[in-house]
């Protein structure tokens, strides 16, 4: 609901189990730029301001970028989720985008993930996901759990990060 009591809708809303929300908007050039009236332009800005005031994180994409450069859009979403995810703030400078995104995925999955699930959730190869998981383990963010044969089967948030999730 906006300040005048009207119902507003985002194109997509992401509501993870932790206390932040992300609205994703896909804006076409015609309806949002070329063909927009002064009233509509002002209304779009008011709508965006109200979302931000209500505590939403907002990512806006041009429809053409979504269609022609989807990986770039995906990386932007991953960076936003990792930045706003909460548990990476103390080490932001030492984590790459995949490591940040993996920590976000760990939050969604309540602290545990397998390499296969991590790869699927990030849309990357299993090798890329495993490399980032191992890097996070080396940096002290994750703890690896191996099978009796020594193969790493899953990772869990380490120490205080895990305790903060409980």
N, C-alpha and C positions, 0 to 999 in steps of 0.2 A: 504494500500500500504506500502511495506517496503522501505528501503533506496535505493534498486536497481530498484524500480518501479514494483516489482512483487506483485500480489494480494495474500493476506493471509486471511485465514478464521479461526475463533475460532470455537470450537465445539458448544458453546452456548455463546450468548452475552446478557447481561441484561442492558437495557437502561432506567432507571427510569426517571421521569420528572425533576429530579434535576440534577445538573451538575457533575455527576460521572458515570463511566461505569465499569462493571464487566464482565470479560471474564472467562468462566468456561471451563476447559479442562478435558476430560476423556482419560487417557493414558493407553492403554493395555500394558502388560509386553512384549509381543512378538515384536510388531512394534516399541515400544519406548525404549526397553532395550536389550532384548536378541538378536534380529535380526538387530540391528541398526549398521550402518557403522560409521566410524569416521566422515565422511562428514555430515551424517544425524544428528549425535549427536551435532556437532558444529552448524548446521543450526537450530536445535530445541532451543538451547541456545540463538542464535542471535534473533530468532523470539520472544522468551520470553522477552529478553531485549528491543526489539523495542516496544512491547506492553506496557511495564512499562514506557519507556521513553515517549511514546505518551499519558501517563496519565491513562492508564487502570489499574484497580485493577485486579489481577489474582488469581484464585483458581484452583489448579490442583488436580485431584483425580485419583487414580488407578481404572481401570475398575472393578477389582475384589472387591474393597471396595464399589463401587456403587451398584454392584449386590448383595453382601453379607452383607453389613452394610449400607443400605441406610439412616437410621435415623442418624447415625453418620455424614454422608455427609451432610444431611439436616441441622443438628445443626451447622456444620462448615459454611455453606452458610449463615444461619441466623446470626451467630456471625459476619461474614464478613460484611454483609449488615448493621447490627446494628452499627458496629464500623465505617464504612465508611459513614454512613447516614447523619452525620453532626449535628443533633440536640441533640445528647446524650453526646457530649464531656465533658460538664461541670459536668456531674453526672455519669460518666462511672463506678466508683467504687460502687455506690449505686444501680445500676440496674442489674437485672439478665438477662439471655439471652432472655427470652420471653418478658420482658419489653423492652429491646433494639429493638428486632424484631418488637414489636407492634408499637414503635415510628417510625420505618422505614415504616411499612405498612401505618401508618397515613400520612407520607410524600407522599407516592404513591397515596393515596386517597384524597389528598389535605386537610388533617386536620380533617377528620371525619370518624368514623367507628362504626358499630353496633357490639355487642358481637358475633352474628352469623357469620358475615363476617370476623371478627378477627380470630375466631376459624378455619374457612375454609381456610383462607389465610396462617395460621401458621401450619395447619395440626394437630391441637390439639383439645381436647374436649372443648365444650362451657364452662364448669366449669373452666378449666385451663385458657382459654382466659379471662373469667369474673374476675377471681381472679387477674390476672395480670393487667387488666384494672382498677380494684378497687385500686390496689396498686399504680399504676401510678397516679390515682386521689388523693390518700392520700399524695403522694410525691409532688403534685402540678403541674404535667405535663399535666394532663387532667382535663376537666370539664365534669361532667355527666349531661345529659338531660333526665328528667323523663317524663312519660306520665301523664295525669291528675290523674290516679290511683296511681301514685308514683313509677311505675316500670321503671327502667333505660332502656331507649330505644337506646341511642347512646352516644358516647363520642366525644369530640372535644379537640384539642390541646388547652391548657390554655394560657391565657395572652400573653406574648411576643412571645411565640412559635407560636401561632395562627397568630399574627400580622406579624411575619416574613414570614409566608406562603403566605400571600395575595400579 
